[in-house]
Amino acid sequence: MAKSNVWVTPKAGKFSKMLIDDLHIIDGVGLASILNLAPVYTNSEAVALWVQEKLTNEYERYSDYGLLRCSLVGSVPAFLQGECW
């Protein structure tokens, strides 16, 4: 994962790295728009910002990695998901 130009909390950074590794999210662009973020962000930045937003707005729910992962998977259309999703 390339160095990001966005700042997130350490927990959001940890969870976003876990999601990127677990789901084999490639470095590139395109995911930001799907996650309702500005399309200027790379896939890794988009995941980090998405995780930060979830933790900021609904910490009690999304502090559980499994629920966070399910929510991300549910946010991406099935035809765009890789086999590991």
N, CA, C and O atoms as a Maestro MAE file, in Angstrom:
{
 s_m_m2io_version
 :::
 2.0.0
}

f_m_ct {
 s_m_title
 :::
 protein
 m_atom[340] {
  # First column is atom index #
  i_m_mmod_type
  r_m_x_coord
  r_m_y_coord
  r_m_z_coord
  i_m_residue_number
  s_m_chain_name
  s_m_pdb_residue_name
  s_m_pdb_atom_name
  i_m_atomic_number
  :::
  1 25 0.848 -1.172 0.000 1 A "MET " " N  " 7
  2 3 0.000 0.000 0.000 1 A "MET " " CA " 6
  3 2 0.893 1.234 0.000 1 A "MET " " C  " 6
  4 15 1.806 1.348 0.817 1 A "MET " " O  " 8
  5 25 0.627 2.148 -0.911 2 A "ALA " " N  " 7
  6 3 1.397 3.377 -1.026 2 A "ALA " " CA " 6
  7 2 1.081 4.300 0.141 2 A "ALA " " C  " 6
  8 15 0.040 4.178 0.787 2 A "ALA " " O  " 8
  9 25 2.003 5.227 0.398 3 A "LYS " " N  " 7
  10 3 1.781 6.207 1.457 3 A "LYS " " CA " 6
  11 2 0.547 7.029 1.121 3 A "LYS " " C  " 6
  12 15 0.396 7.521 0.003 3 A "LYS " " O  " 8
  13 25 -0.321 7.167 2.094 4 A "SER " " N  " 7
  14 3 -1.581 7.873 1.896 4 A "SER " " CA " 6
  15 2 -1.426 9.355 2.192 4 A "SER " " C  " 6
  16 15 -0.591 9.761 3.000 4 A "SER " " O  " 8
  17 25 -2.237 10.142 1.532 5 A "ASN " " N  " 7
  18 3 -2.266 11.579 1.770 5 A "ASN " " CA " 6
  19 2 -3.440 11.981 2.652 5 A "ASN " " C  " 6
  20 15 -3.745 13.168 2.768 5 A "ASN " " O  " 8
  21 25 -4.097 11.020 3.268 6 A "VAL " " N  " 7
  22 3 -5.213 11.315 4.156 6 A "VAL " " CA " 6
  23 2 -4.834 10.927 5.580 6 A "VAL " " C  " 6
  24 15 -4.014 10.035 5.796 6 A "VAL " " O  " 8
  25 25 -5.445 11.610 6.548 7 A "TRP " " N  " 7
  26 3 -5.194 11.302 7.946 7 A "TRP " " CA " 6
  27 2 -6.421 10.639 8.531 7 A "TRP " " C  " 6
  28 15 -7.539 11.132 8.383 7 A "TRP " " O  " 8
  29 25 -6.204 9.511 9.199 8 A "VAL " " N  " 7
  30 3 -7.259 8.824 9.939 8 A "VAL " " CA " 6
  31 2 -6.687 8.404 11.283 8 A "VAL " " C  " 6
  32 15 -5.471 8.400 11.470 8 A "VAL " " O  " 8
  33 25 -7.554 8.055 12.211 9 A "THR " " N  " 7
  34 3 -7.105 7.604 13.521 9 A "THR " " CA " 6
  35 2 -6.337 6.287 13.383 9 A "THR " " C  " 6
  36 15 -6.488 5.580 12.386 9 A "THR " " O  " 8
  37 25 -5.521 5.964 14.373 10 A "PRO " " N  " 7
  38 3 -4.791 4.690 14.304 10 A "PRO " " CA " 6
  39 2 -5.708 3.474 14.137 10 A "PRO " " C  " 6
  40 15 -5.371 2.552 13.395 10 A "PRO " " O  " 8
  41 25 -6.861 3.459 14.814 11 A "LYS " " N  " 7
  42 3 -7.776 2.316 14.687 11 A "LYS " " CA " 6
  43 2 -8.339 2.235 13.275 11 A "LYS " " C  " 6
  44 15 -8.435 1.146 12.710 11 A "LYS " " O  " 8
  45 25 -8.711 3.373 12.699 12 A "ALA " " N  " 7
  46 3 -9.220 3.381 11.323 12 A "ALA " " CA " 6
  47 2 -8.132 2.931 10.359 12 A "ALA " " C  " 6
  48 15 -8.408 2.203 9.406 12 A "ALA " " O  " 8
  49 25 -6.906 3.356 10.600 13 A "GLY " " N  " 7
  50 3 -5.791 2.930 9.758 13 A "GLY " " CA " 6
  51 2 -5.557 1.434 9.847 13 A "GLY " " C  " 6
  52 15 -5.309 0.774 8.838 13 A "GLY " " O  " 8
  53 25 -5.638 0.901 11.062 14 A "LYS " " N  " 7
  54 3 -5.447 -0.543 11.263 14 A "LYS " " CA " 6
  55 2 -6.552 -1.334 10.566 14 A "LYS " " C  " 6
  56 15 -6.277 -2.291 9.842 14 A "LYS " " O  " 8
  57 25 -7.798 -0.929 10.788 15 A "PHE " " N  " 7
  58 3 -8.922 -1.630 10.165 15 A "PHE " " CA " 6
  59 2 -8.888 -1.517 8.646 15 A "PHE " " C  " 6
  60 15 -9.185 -2.486 7.946 15 A "PHE " " O  " 8
  61 25 -8.531 -0.348 8.133 16 A "SER " " N  " 7
  62 3 -8.502 -0.197 6.671 16 A "SER " " CA " 6
  63 2 -7.415 -1.078 6.067 16 A "SER " " C  " 6
  64 15 -7.622 -1.670 5.007 16 A "SER " " O  " 8
  65 25 -6.263 -1.174 6.723 17 A "LYS " " N  " 7
  66 3 -5.203 -2.063 6.228 17 A "LYS " " CA " 6
  67 2 -5.670 -3.515 6.263 17 A "LYS " " C  " 6
  68 15 -5.407 -4.277 5.333 17 A "LYS " " O  " 8
  69 25 -6.361 -3.897 7.335 18 A "MET " " N  " 7
  70 3 -6.886 -5.261 7.430 18 A "MET " " CA " 6
  71 2 -7.874 -5.544 6.300 18 A "MET " " C  " 6
  72 15 -7.830 -6.613 5.692 18 A "MET " " O  " 8
  73 25 -8.763 -4.592 6.016 19 A "LEU " " N  " 7
  74 3 -9.738 -4.769 4.939 19 A "LEU " " CA " 6
  75 2 -9.051 -4.883 3.585 19 A "LEU " " C  " 6
  76 15 -9.400 -5.741 2.774 19 A "LEU " " O  " 8
  77 25 -8.082 -4.022 3.346 20 A "ILE " " N  " 7
  78 3 -7.352 -4.032 2.074 20 A "ILE " " CA " 6
  79 2 -6.641 -5.371 1.885 20 A "ILE " " C  " 6
  80 15 -6.677 -5.954 0.802 20 A "ILE " " O  " 8
  81 25 -5.996 -5.850 2.945 21 A "ASP " " N  " 7
  82 3 -5.292 -7.135 2.867 21 A "ASP " " CA " 6
  83 2 -6.271 -8.304 2.751 21 A "ASP " " C  " 6
  84 15 -6.087 -9.196 1.922 21 A "ASP " " O  " 8
  85 25 -7.296 -8.294 3.575 22 A "ASP " " N  " 7
  86 3 -8.268 -9.385 3.630 22 A "ASP " " CA " 6
  87 2 -9.047 -9.530 2.326 22 A "ASP " " C  " 6
  88 15 -9.297 -10.645 1.868 22 A "ASP " " O  " 8
  89 25 -9.427 -8.408 1.731 23 A "LEU " " N  " 7
  90 3 -10.248 -8.431 0.522 23 A "LEU " " CA " 6
  91 2 -9.431 -8.268 -0.757 23 A "LEU " " C  " 6
  92 15 -9.990 -8.222 -1.853 23 A "LEU " " O  " 8
  93 25 -8.117 -8.182 -0.616 24 A "HIS " " N  " 7
  94 3 -7.219 -8.043 -1.767 24 A "HIS " " CA " 6
  95 2 -7.612 -6.853 -2.647 24 A "HIS " " C  " 6
  96 15 -7.706 -6.965 -3.869 24 A "HIS " " O  " 8
  97 25 -7.838 -5.715 -1.991 25 A "ILE " " N  " 7
  98 3 -8.197 -4.498 -2.722 25 A "ILE " " CA " 6
  99 2 -6.937 -3.966 -3.383 25 A "ILE " " C  " 6
  100 15 -5.932 -3.707 -2.721 25 A "ILE " " O  " 8
  101 25 -7.005 -3.808 -4.695 26 A "ILE " " N  " 7
  102 3 -5.826 -3.377 -5.442 26 A "ILE " " CA " 6
  103 2 -5.614 -1.873 -5.311 26 A "ILE " " C  " 6
  104 15 -6.555 -1.100 -5.129 26 A "ILE " " O  " 8
  105 25 -4.348 -1.490 -5.411 27 A "ASP " " N  " 7
  106 3 -4.017 -0.075 -5.417 27 A "ASP " " CA " 6
  107 2 -4.467 0.483 -6.758 27 A "ASP " " C  " 6
  108 15 -4.176 -0.100 -7.802 27 A "ASP " " O  " 8
  109 25 -5.140 1.554 -6.738 28 A "GLY " " N  " 7
  110 3 -5.665 2.149 -7.960 28 A "GLY " " CA " 6
  111 2 -6.773 3.111 -7.611 28 A "GLY " " C  " 6
  112 15 -6.800 3.668 -6.514 28 A "GLY " " O  " 8
  113 25 -7.681 3.306 -8.533 29 A "VAL " " N  " 7
  114 3 -8.789 4.231 -8.316 29 A "VAL " " CA " 6
  115 2 -10.105 3.575 -8.714 29 A "VAL " " C  " 6
  116 15 -10.115 2.544 -9.387 29 A "VAL " " O  " 8
  117 25 -11.197 4.166 -8.302 30 A "GLY " " N  " 7
  118 3 -12.517 3.685 -8.674 30 A "GLY " " CA " 6
  119 2 -13.398 3.360 -7.486 30 A "GLY " " C  " 6
  120 15 -14.619 3.491 -7.565 30 A "GLY " " O  " 8
  121 25 -12.797 2.938 -6.388 31 A "LEU " " N  " 7
  122 3 -13.575 2.534 -5.221 31 A "LEU " " CA " 6
  123 2 -14.194 3.732 -4.503 31 A "LEU " " C  " 6
  124 15 -15.254 3.600 -3.891 31 A "LEU " " O  " 8
  125 25 -13.558 4.882 -4.567 32 A "ALA " " N  " 7
  126 3 -14.055 6.070 -3.859 32 A "ALA " " CA " 6
  127 2 -15.477 6.416 -4.275 32 A "ALA " " C  " 6
  128 15 -16.326 6.671 -3.420 32 A "ALA " " O  " 8
  129 25 -15.743 6.427 -5.552 33 A "SER " " N  " 7
  130 3 -17.089 6.767 -6.037 33 A "SER " " CA " 6
  131 2 -18.125 5.770 -5.545 33 A "SER " " C  " 6
  132 15 -19.247 6.152 -5.210 33 A "SER " " O  " 8
  133 25 -17.762 4.505 -5.499 34 A "ILE " " N  " 7
  134 3 -18.679 3.462 -5.034 34 A "ILE " " CA " 6
  135 2 -19.001 3.652 -3.554 34 A "ILE " " C  " 6
  136 15 -20.105 3.345 -3.105 34 A "ILE " " O  " 8
  137 25 -18.021 4.163 -2.800 35 A "LEU " " N  " 7
  138 3 -18.203 4.380 -1.364 35 A "LEU " " CA " 6
  139 2 -18.727 5.781 -1.049 35 A "LEU " " C  " 6
  140 15 -18.685 6.223 0.099 35 A "LEU " " O  " 8
  141 25 -19.218 6.470 -2.071 36 A "ASN " " N  " 7
  142 3 -19.783 7.817 -1.932 36 A "ASN " " CA " 6
  143 2 -18.778 8.843 -1.429 36 A "ASN " " C  " 6
  144 15 -19.106 9.714 -0.623 36 A "ASN " " O  " 8
  145 25 -17.554 8.725 -1.916 37 A "LEU " " N  " 7
  146 3 -16.502 9.690 -1.623 37 A "LEU " " CA " 6
  147 2 -16.100 10.379 -2.918 37 A "LEU " " C  " 6
  148 15 -16.427 9.910 -4.008 37 A "LEU " " O  " 8
  149 25 -15.400 11.479 -2.793 38 A "ALA " " N  " 7
  150 3 -14.914 12.178 -3.982 38 A "ALA " " CA " 6
  151 2 -13.997 11.246 -4.768 38 A "ALA " " C  " 6
  152 15 -13.188 10.535 -4.172 38 A "ALA " " O  " 8
  153 25 -14.107 11.237 -6.089 39 A "PRO " " N  " 7
  154 3 -13.319 10.302 -6.904 39 A "PRO " " CA " 6
  155 2 -11.830 10.635 -6.988 39 A "PRO " " C  " 6
  156 15 -11.105 10.004 -7.757 39 A "PRO " " O  " 8
  157 25 -11.371 11.597 -6.225 40 A "VAL " " N  " 7
  158 3 -9.953 11.966 -6.254 40 A "VAL " " CA " 6
  159 2 -9.089 11.038 -5.398 40 A "VAL " " C  " 6
  160 15 -7.861 11.094 -5.473 40 A "VAL " " O  " 8
  161 25 -9.715 10.194 -4.592 41 A "TYR " " N  " 7
  162 3 -8.967 9.334 -3.680 41 A "TYR " " CA " 6
  163 2 -8.627 7.990 -4.319 41 A "TYR " " C  " 6
  164 15 -9.388 7.446 -5.118 41 A "TYR " " O  " 8
  165 25 -7.459 7.475 -3.940 42 A "THR " " N  " 7
  166 3 -7.081 6.129 -4.364 42 A "THR " " CA " 6
  167 2 -7.941 5.123 -3.613 42 A "THR " " C  " 6
  168 15 -8.644 5.481 -2.668 42 A "THR " " O  " 8
  169 25 -7.886 3.875 -4.031 43 A "ASN " " N  " 7
  170 3 -8.669 2.838 -3.356 43 A "ASN " " CA " 6
  171 2 -8.294 2.722 -1.881 43 A "ASN " " C  " 6
  172 15 -9.176 2.598 -1.031 43 A "ASN " " O  " 8
  173 25 -7.008 2.761 -1.566 44 A "SER " " N  " 7
  174 3 -6.595 2.631 -0.168 44 A "SER " " CA " 6
  175 2 -7.030 3.842 0.647 44 A "SER " " C  " 6
  176 15 -7.456 3.694 1.793 44 A "SER " " O  " 8
  177 25 -6.928 5.032 0.075 45 A "GLU " " N  " 7
  178 3 -7.393 6.235 0.771 45 A "GLU " " CA " 6
  179 2 -8.905 6.181 0.974 45 A "GLU " " C  " 6
  180 15 -9.408 6.564 2.030 45 A "GLU " " O  " 8
  181 25 -9.626 5.709 -0.035 46 A "ALA " " N  " 7
  182 3 -11.084 5.616 0.052 46 A "ALA " " CA " 6
  183 2 -11.504 4.662 1.169 46 A "ALA " " C  " 6
  184 15 -12.419 4.963 1.935 46 A "ALA " " O  " 8
  185 25 -10.842 3.525 1.259 47 A "VAL " " N  " 7
  186 3 -11.168 2.571 2.324 47 A "VAL " " CA " 6
  187 2 -10.881 3.202 3.681 47 A "VAL " " C  " 6
  188 15 -11.696 3.092 4.597 47 A "VAL " " O  " 8
  189 25 -9.737 3.859 3.823 48 A "ALA " " N  " 7
  190 3 -9.382 4.493 5.094 48 A "ALA " " CA " 6
  191 2 -10.405 5.560 5.488 48 A "ALA " " C  " 6
  192 15 -10.829 5.613 6.642 48 A "ALA " " O  " 8
  193 25 -10.797 6.396 4.549 49 A "LEU " " N  " 7
  194 3 -11.783 7.442 4.843 49 A "LEU " " CA " 6
  195 2 -13.155 6.850 5.142 49 A "LEU " " C  " 6
  196 15 -13.865 7.347 6.016 49 A "LEU " " O  " 8
  197 25 -13.530 5.808 4.434 50 A "TRP " " N  " 7
  198 3 -14.809 5.142 4.670 50 A "TRP " " CA " 6
  199 2 -14.834 4.541 6.076 50 A "TRP " " C  " 6
  200 15 -15.819 4.683 6.800 50 A "TRP " " O  " 8
  201 25 -13.741 3.866 6.457 51 A "VAL " " N  " 7
  202 3 -13.648 3.279 7.795 51 A "VAL " " CA " 6
  203 2 -13.711 4.377 8.849 51 A "VAL " " C  " 6
  204 15 -14.417 4.239 9.848 51 A "VAL " " O  " 8
  205 25 -12.981 5.464 8.633 52 A "GLN " " N  " 7
  206 3 -12.990 6.559 9.599 52 A "GLN " " CA " 6
  207 2 -14.398 7.117 9.784 52 A "GLN " " C  " 6
  208 15 -14.815 7.400 10.907 52 A "GLN " " O  " 8
  209 25 -15.122 7.271 8.691 53 A "GLU " " N  " 7
  210 3 -16.495 7.785 8.768 53 A "GLU " " CA " 6
  211 2 -17.380 6.832 9.570 53 A "GLU " " C  " 6
  212 15 -18.179 7.275 10.395 53 A "GLU " " O  " 8
  213 25 -17.244 5.537 9.333 54 A "LYS " " N  " 7
  214 3 -18.041 4.552 10.072 54 A "LYS " " CA " 6
  215 2 -17.715 4.593 11.562 54 A "LYS " " C  " 6
  216 15 -18.619 4.561 12.396 54 A "LYS " " O  " 8
  217 25 -16.429 4.663 11.898 55 A "LEU " " N  " 7
  218 3 -16.034 4.689 13.305 55 A "LEU " " CA " 6
  219 2 -16.447 5.991 13.979 55 A "LEU " " C  " 6
  220 15 -16.810 5.989 15.155 55 A "LEU " " O  " 8
  221 25 -16.397 7.090 13.257 56 A "THR " " N  " 7
  222 3 -16.777 8.384 13.822 56 A "THR " " CA " 6
  223 2 -18.273 8.448 14.095 56 A "THR " " C  " 6
  224 15 -18.696 8.933 15.145 56 A "THR " " O  " 8
  225 25 -19.065 7.965 13.165 57 A "ASN " " N  " 7
  226 3 -20.517 8.104 13.279 57 A "ASN " " CA " 6
  227 2 -21.211 6.977 14.032 57 A "ASN " " C  " 6
  228 15 -22.259 7.200 14.637 57 A "ASN " " O  " 8
  229 25 -20.649 5.775 14.007 58 A "GLU " " N  " 7
  230 3 -21.294 4.629 14.660 58 A "GLU " " CA " 6
  231 2 -20.243 3.715 15.288 58 A "GLU " " C  " 6
  232 15 -20.149 2.535 14.950 58 A "GLU " " O  " 8
  233 25 -19.459 4.274 16.204 59 A "TYR " " N  " 7
  234 3 -18.339 3.533 16.778 59 A "TYR " " CA " 6
  235 2 -18.778 2.221 17.432 59 A "TYR " " C  " 6
  236 15 -18.145 1.186 17.225 59 A "TYR " " O  " 8
  237 25 -19.836 2.256 18.205 60 A "GLU " " N  " 7
  238 3 -20.268 1.045 18.922 60 A "GLU " " CA " 6
  239 2 -20.527 -0.112 17.961 60 A "GLU " " C  " 6
  240 15 -20.206 -1.262 18.262 60 A "GLU " " O  " 8
  241 25 -21.100 0.193 16.825 61 A "ARG " " N  " 7
  242 3 -21.417 -0.852 15.851 61 A "ARG " " CA " 6
  243 2 -20.182 -1.295 15.076 61 A "ARG " " C  " 6
  244 15 -19.920 -2.490 14.944 61 A "ARG " " O  " 8
  245 25 -19.430 -0.332 14.566 62 A "TYR " " N  " 7
  246 3 -18.353 -0.656 13.640 62 A "TYR " " CA " 6
  247 2 -16.987 -0.839 14.295 62 A "TYR " " C  " 6
  248 15 -15.988 -0.989 13.591 62 A "TYR " " O  " 8
  249 25 -16.922 -0.830 15.614 63 A "SER " " N  " 7
  250 3 -15.649 -1.151 16.256 63 A "SER " " CA " 6
  251 2 -15.380 -2.652 16.180 63 A "SER " " C  " 6
  252 15 -14.294 -3.115 16.529 63 A "SER " " O  " 8
  253 25 -16.378 -3.409 15.720 64 A "ASP " " N  " 7
  254 3 -16.227 -4.843 15.470 64 A "ASP " " CA " 6
  255 2 -15.802 -5.032 14.005 64 A "ASP " " C  " 6
  256 15 -16.532 -4.650 13.091 64 A "ASP " " O  " 8
  257 25 -14.627 -5.621 13.790 65 A "TYR " " N  " 7
  258 3 -14.097 -5.769 12.434 65 A "TYR " " CA " 6
  259 2 -15.032 -6.561 11.523 65 A "TYR " " C  " 6
  260 15 -15.194 -6.211 10.354 65 A "TYR " " O  " 8
  261 25 -15.637 -7.605 12.033 66 A "GLY " " N  " 7
  262 3 -16.523 -8.429 11.214 66 A "GLY " " CA " 6
  263 2 -17.700 -7.646 10.653 66 A "GLY " " C  " 6
  264 15 -18.043 -7.797 9.480 66 A "GLY " " O  " 8
  265 25 -18.322 -6.810 11.479 67 A "LEU " " N  " 7
  266 3 -19.439 -5.985 11.013 67 A "LEU " " CA " 6
  267 2 -18.963 -4.930 10.022 67 A "LEU " " C  " 6
  268 15 -19.649 -4.626 9.047 67 A "LEU " " O  " 8
  269 25 -17.800 -4.385 10.277 68 A "LEU " " N  " 7
  270 3 -17.232 -3.393 9.366 68 A "LEU " " CA " 6
  271 2 -16.962 -4.028 8.003 68 A "LEU " " C  " 6
  272 15 -17.270 -3.441 6.965 68 A "LEU " " O  " 8
  273 25 -16.392 -5.217 8.012 69 A "ARG " " N  " 7
  274 3 -16.100 -5.936 6.767 69 A "ARG " " CA " 6
  275 2 -17.387 -6.233 6.002 69 A "ARG " " C  " 6
  276 15 -17.457 -6.018 4.791 69 A "ARG " " O  " 8
  277 25 -18.398 -6.725 6.704 70 A "CYS " " N  " 7
  278 3 -19.684 -7.023 6.055 70 A "CYS " " CA " 6
  279 2 -20.296 -5.770 5.449 70 A "CYS " " C  " 6
  280 15 -20.877 -5.825 4.365 70 A "CYS " " O  " 8
  281 25 -20.172 -4.656 6.131 71 A "SER " " N  " 7
  282 3 -20.722 -3.405 5.618 71 A "SER " " CA " 6
  283 2 -19.995 -2.959 4.357 71 A "SER " " C  " 6
  284 15 -20.627 -2.486 3.412 71 A "SER " " O  " 8
  285 25 -18.679 -3.105 4.332 72 A "LEU " " N  " 7
  286 3 -17.920 -2.737 3.134 72 A "LEU " " CA " 6
  287 2 -18.300 -3.649 1.972 72 A "LEU " " C  " 6
  288 15 -18.542 -3.177 0.862 72 A "LEU " " O  " 8
  289 25 -18.351 -4.935 2.225 73 A "VAL " " N  " 7
  290 3 -18.728 -5.887 1.174 73 A "VAL " " CA " 6
  291 2 -20.124 -5.556 0.648 73 A "VAL " " C  " 6
  292 15 -20.366 -5.619 -0.557 73 A "VAL " " O  " 8
  293 25 -21.034 -5.206 1.542 74 A "GLY " " N  " 7
  294 3 -22.385 -4.854 1.138 74 A "GLY " " CA " 6
  295 2 -22.480 -3.546 0.374 74 A "GLY " " C  " 6
  296 15 -23.470 -3.300 -0.315 74 A "GLY " " O  " 8
  297 25 -21.465 -2.709 0.491 75 A "SER " " N  " 7
  298 3 -21.455 -1.416 -0.198 75 A "SER " " CA " 6
  299 2 -20.957 -1.508 -1.634 75 A "SER " " C  " 6
  300 15 -21.151 -0.585 -2.425 75 A "SER " " O  " 8
  301 25 -20.319 -2.616 -1.965 76 A "VAL " " N  " 7
  302 3 -19.733 -2.786 -3.300 76 A "VAL " " CA " 6
  303 2 -20.598 -3.766 -4.096 76 A "VAL " " C  " 6
  304 15 -20.881 -4.865 -3.618 76 A "VAL " " O  " 8
  305 25 -21.018 -3.382 -5.302 77 A "PRO " " N  " 7
  306 3 -21.838 -4.293 -6.117 77 A "PRO " " CA " 6
  307 2 -21.149 -5.647 -6.323 77 A "PRO " " C  " 6
  308 15 -19.933 -5.714 -6.504 77 A "PRO " " O  " 8
  309 25 -21.928 -6.704 -6.293 78 A "ALA " " N  " 7
  310 3 -21.394 -8.066 -6.377 78 A "ALA " " CA " 6
  311 2 -20.538 -8.292 -7.615 78 A "ALA " " C  " 6
  312 15 -19.538 -9.007 -7.549 78 A "ALA " " O  " 8
  313 25 -20.913 -7.695 -8.743 79 A "PHE " " N  " 7
  314 3 -20.148 -7.939 -9.966 79 A "PHE " " CA " 6
  315 2 -18.758 -7.304 -9.932 79 A "PHE " " C  " 6
  316 15 -17.924 -7.610 -10.784 79 A "PHE " " O  " 8
  317 25 -18.497 -6.432 -8.966 80 A "LEU " " N  " 7
  318 3 -17.170 -5.827 -8.827 80 A "LEU " " CA " 6
  319 2 -16.318 -6.513 -7.769 80 A "LEU " " C  " 6
  320 15 -15.134 -6.205 -7.631 80 A "LEU " " O  " 8
  321 25 -16.901 -7.426 -7.034 81 A "GLN " " N  " 7
  322 3 -16.182 -8.082 -5.954 81 A "GLN " " CA " 6
  323 2 -15.326 -9.224 -6.486 81 A "GLN " " C  " 6
  324 15 -15.725 -9.954 -7.393 81 A "GLN " " O  " 8
  325 25 -14.150 -9.359 -5.906 82 A "GLY " " N  " 7
  326 3 -13.281 -10.468 -6.265 82 A "GLY " " CA " 6
  327 2 -13.749 -11.744 -5.584 82 A "GLY " " C  " 6
  328 15 -14.705 -11.726 -4.809 82 A "GLY " " O  " 8
  329 25 -13.080 -12.841 -5.872 83 A "GLU " " N  " 7
  330 3 -13.472 -14.135 -5.310 83 A "GLU " " CA " 6
  331 2 -13.324 -14.199 -3.798 83 A "GLU " " C  " 6
  332 15 -14.054 -14.944 -3.144 83 A "GLU " " O  " 8
  333 25 -12.399 -13.437 -3.225 84 A "CYS " " N  " 7
  334 3 -12.160 -13.497 -1.783 84 A "CYS " " CA " 6
  335 2 -13.179 -12.689 -0.988 84 A "CYS " " C  " 6
  336 15 -13.147 -12.711 0.243 84 A "CYS " " O  " 8
  337 25 -14.075 -11.982 -1.657 85 A "TRP " " N  " 7
  338 3 -15.059 -11.158 -0.969 85 A "TRP " " CA " 6
  339 2 -16.156 -12.032 -0.454 85 A "TRP " " C  " 6
  340 15 -17.099 -11.538 0.164 85 A "TRP " " O  " 8
  :::
 }
 m_bond[339] {
  # First column is bond index #
  i_m_from
  i_m_to
  i_m_order
  :::
  1 1 2 1
  2 2 3 1
  3 3 4 2
  4 3 5 1
  5 5 6 1
  6 6 7 1
  7 7 8 2
  8 7 9 1
  9 9 10 1
  10 10 11 1
  11 11 12 2
  12 11 13 1
  13 13 14 1
  14 14 15 1
  15 15 16 2
  16 15 17 1
  17 17 18 1
  18 18 19 1
  19 19 20 2
  20 19 21 1
  21 21 22 1
  22 22 23 1
  23 23 24 2
  24 23 25 1
  25 25 26 1
  26 26 27 1
  27 27 28 2
  28 27 29 1
  29 29 30 1
  30 30 31 1
  31 31 32 2
  32 31 33 1
  33 33 34 1
  34 34 35 1
  35 35 36 2
  36 35 37 1
  37 37 38 1
  38 38 39 1
  39 39 40 2
  40 39 41 1
  41 41 42 1
  42 42 43 1
  43 43 44 2
  44 43 45 1
  45 45 46 1
  46 46 47 1
  47 47 48 2
  48 47 49 1
  49 49 50 1
  50 50 51 1
  51 51 52 2
  52 51 53 1
  53 53 54 1
  54 54 55 1
  55 55 56 2
  56 55 57 1
  57 57 58 1
  58 58 59 1
  59 59 60 2
  60 59 61 1
  61 61 62 1
  62 62 63 1
  63 63 64 2
  64 63 65 1
  65 65 66 1
  66 66 67 1
  67 67 68 2
  68 67 69 1
  69 69 70 1
  70 70 71 1
  71 71 72 2
  72 71 73 1
  73 73 74 1
  74 74 75 1
  75 75 76 2
  76 75 77 1
  77 77 78 1
  78 78 79 1
  79 79 80 2
  80 79 81 1
  81 81 82 1
  82 82 83 1
  83 83 84 2
  84 83 85 1
  85 85 86 1
  86 86 87 1
  87 87 88 2
  88 87 89 1
  89 89 90 1
  90 90 91 1
  91 91 92 2
  92 91 93 1
  93 93 94 1
  94 94 95 1
  95 95 96 2
  96 95 97 1
  97 97 98 1
  98 98 99 1
  99 99 100 2
  100 99 101 1
  101 101 102 1
  102 102 103 1
  103 103 104 2
  104 103 105 1
  105 105 106 1
  106 106 107 1
  107 107 108 2
  108 107 109 1
  109 109 110 1
  110 110 111 1
  111 111 112 2
  112 111 113 1
  113 113 114 1
  114 114 115 1
  115 115 116 2
  116 115 117 1
  117 117 118 1
  118 118 119 1
  119 119 120 2
  120 119 121 1
  121 121 122 1
  122 122 123 1
  123 123 124 2
  124 123 125 1
  125 125 126 1
  126 126 127 1
  127 127 128 2
  128 127 129 1
  129 129 130 1
  130 130 131 1
  131 131 132 2
  132 131 133 1
  133 133 134 1
  134 134 135 1
  135 135 136 2
  136 135 137 1
  137 137 138 1
  138 138 139 1
  139 139 140 2
  140 139 141 1
  141 141 142 1
  142 142 143 1
  143 143 144 2
  144 143 145 1
  145 145 146 1
  146 146 147 1
  147 147 148 2
  148 147 149 1
  149 149 150 1
  150 150 151 1
  151 151 152 2
  152 151 153 1
  153 153 154 1
  154 154 155 1
  155 155 156 2
  156 155 157 1
  157 157 158 1
  158 158 159 1
  159 159 160 2
  160 159 161 1
  161 161 162 1
  162 162 163 1
  163 163 164 2
  164 163 165 1
  165 165 166 1
  166 166 167 1
  167 167 168 2
  168 167 169 1
  169 169 170 1
  170 170 171 1
  171 171 172 2
  172 171 173 1
  173 173 174 1
  174 174 175 1
  175 175 176 2
  176 175 177 1
  177 177 178 1
  178 178 179 1
  179 179 180 2
  180 179 181 1
  181 181 182 1
  182 182 183 1
  183 183 184 2
  184 183 185 1
  185 185 186 1
  186 186 187 1
  187 187 188 2
  188 187 189 1
  189 189 190 1
  190 190 191 1
  191 191 192 2
  192 191 193 1
  193 193 194 1
  194 194 195 1
  195 195 196 2
  196 195 197 1
  197 197 198 1
  198 198 199 1
  199 199 200 2
  200 199 201 1
  201 201 202 1
  202 202 203 1
  203 203 204 2
  204 203 205 1
  205 205 206 1
  206 206 207 1
  207 207 208 2
  208 207 209 1
  209 209 210 1
  210 210 211 1
  211 211 212 2
  212 211 213 1
  213 213 214 1
  214 214 215 1
  215 215 216 2
  216 215 217 1
  217 217 218 1
  218 218 219 1
  219 219 220 2
  220 219 221 1
  221 221 222 1
  222 222 223 1
  223 223 224 2
  224 223 225 1
  225 225 226 1
  226 226 227 1
  227 227 228 2
  228 227 229 1
  229 229 230 1
  230 230 231 1
  231 231 232 2
  232 231 233 1
  233 233 234 1
  234 234 235 1
  235 235 236 2
  236 235 237 1
  237 237 238 1
  238 238 239 1
  239 239 240 2
  240 239 241 1
  241 241 242 1
  242 242 243 1
  243 243 244 2
  244 243 245 1
  245 245 246 1
  246 246 247 1
  247 247 248 2
  248 247 249 1
  249 249 250 1
  250 250 251 1
  251 251 252 2
  252 251 253 1
  253 253 254 1
  254 254 255 1
  255 255 256 2
  256 255 257 1
  257 257 258 1
  258 258 259 1
  259 259 260 2
  260 259 261 1
  261 261 262 1
  262 262 263 1
  263 263 264 2
  264 263 265 1
  265 265 266 1
  266 266 267 1
  267 267 268 2
  268 267 269 1
  269 269 270 1
  270 270 271 1
  271 271 272 2
  272 271 273 1
  273 273 274 1
  274 274 275 1
  275 275 276 2
  276 275 277 1
  277 277 278 1
  278 278 279 1
  279 279 280 2
  280 279 281 1
  281 281 282 1
  282 282 283 1
  283 283 284 2
  284 283 285 1
  285 285 286 1
  286 286 287 1
  287 287 288 2
  288 287 289 1
  289 289 290 1
  290 290 291 1
  291 291 292 2
  292 291 293 1
  293 293 294 1
  294 294 295 1
  295 295 296 2
  296 295 297 1
  297 297 298 1
  298 298 299 1
  299 299 300 2
  300 299 301 1
  301 301 302 1
  302 302 303 1
  303 303 304 2
  304 303 305 1
  305 305 306 1
  306 306 307 1
  307 307 308 2
  308 307 309 1
  309 309 310 1
  310 310 311 1
  311 311 312 2
  312 311 313 1
  313 313 314 1
  314 314 315 1
  315 315 316 2
  316 315 317 1
  317 317 318 1
  318 318 319 1
  319 319 320 2
  320 319 321 1
  321 321 322 1
  322 322 323 1
  323 323 324 2
  324 323 325 1
  325 325 326 1
  326 326 327 1
  327 327 328 2
  328 327 329 1
  329 329 330 1
  330 330 331 1
  331 331 332 2
  332 331 333 1
  333 333 334 1
  334 334 335 1
  335 335 336 2
  336 335 337 1
  337 337 338 1
  338 338 339 1
  339 339 340 2
  :::
 }
}
